[in-house]
Amino acid sequence: MTEDQAVSSLTALAHAQRLRIFRALVVAGPGGLVPSVLAERLGVARNALSFHLKELARAGLVTVEQHGRNLIYRADFPRMNGLLGYLTEHCCQGSACEVDAAANACQTC
């Protein structure tokens, strides 16, 4: 991931509604969600949801697939993992780093 891609992804996620939408798509997994279900679950107006989904797609964080008359939105897991990798690439000054999942922290830091 390049610095520009990371900035684009982080900019898209730096909005509370978009962060909630992205997290809901991550929870939904590879099956994704249609906008009507996403709007209902999050209590977001459909027009606002559409705007936010377009911003997330522009940043490469979500993909959209036409399935019949429905659009299915999915979190782009490789992009998400790329962003996480970019952010932690030099953690612990490049030494082997073990993450303590329970503490949500690097054990060597």
N, C-alpha and C positions, 0 to 999 in steps of 0.2 A: 504494500500500500504506500502511496506517495503522501507527502505532507499535504498537498492540495486535496487529495481524496479524504484524508483524515479530517481536515478542516471542514470540508463539505458535509461529511457525516456528523461531526460534532455540532455544526451549526444547525443541521436539521433536528438533532435531538435536544437542542437547547431551548425547546419550547415544551411546556408542560403537556399540552394536548398531544403533540407528536410523540413525545416520550411514552405517554400512556398507550397510544395506539401501537407503537412499535413493540412495547412490552407485551401487549395483548396478542400480537401476531407471533411473538416468540413463544408465548405460552401455548398458542394454538398449534404450533409445530408445523411440519411439512404440509399438512392438509390445508392450512390457511383458513381464511374467513371471507365471506362475502360482506360487502359494505353494510347491508341492512342489519346483519347480526352484530357486526362490530359497532355500529351506531347504537343499537339497543343496549348492548353490554356496557358501553362506556357512557351512555347518556349524552351523546354528541349529535348535534344537528347534522343531517346528511350533507348539506352543502359545505359546512365547515369540515366535515370528515373528508369529503372529496378533495378539498384544498390541501389538507394536511397529508393525505395519501399521495397526492401528486408531488409534494415537497419531499416526502420520504423516498419516493420512487426516483425523483431527480437526483437525490443524493446517493442512490444505489443501495439503499437499505431495505427496500421492499421490491418485490417483483409482482407483476400482475398478469393473469392469464384469463383469456376469454374462455368460458366453459358454457356453451349454449348461450343463453341470454344473460348469464351471470358473469361477473368479474370476480376472480378469486385473488385475494392479496395474500402474499406470504412474506415473512421475514426472509431476507437474503442472508442465510447463515454463514456462507463463506465470507461475505463482506463484513458481517458483524465480527466474525473471528479474526479477520484481517485487521479490523480496527483495534480489537483487543490486543492482538499481537504487536501492532504498531505502538500502542501505548505502553506495553510492557517489554518491548524489545531490549532495552538496556537496563532493566530492573536489576538491582543488586550489582551494578557496574559490570554487567555481562557475565557474572558467574552463575553457576547453576542455582536456580531459584525454586524453592518448594513453596507452593501456595497452600496455606491452611484454610480449607474451604469453610470450616466452622467459624473461624475468626475473620474470614474474608480478607486475609492479609498474607503477605509474603513472610515466611518464617525466618528468613535470613536478614530481613530489614529491621 
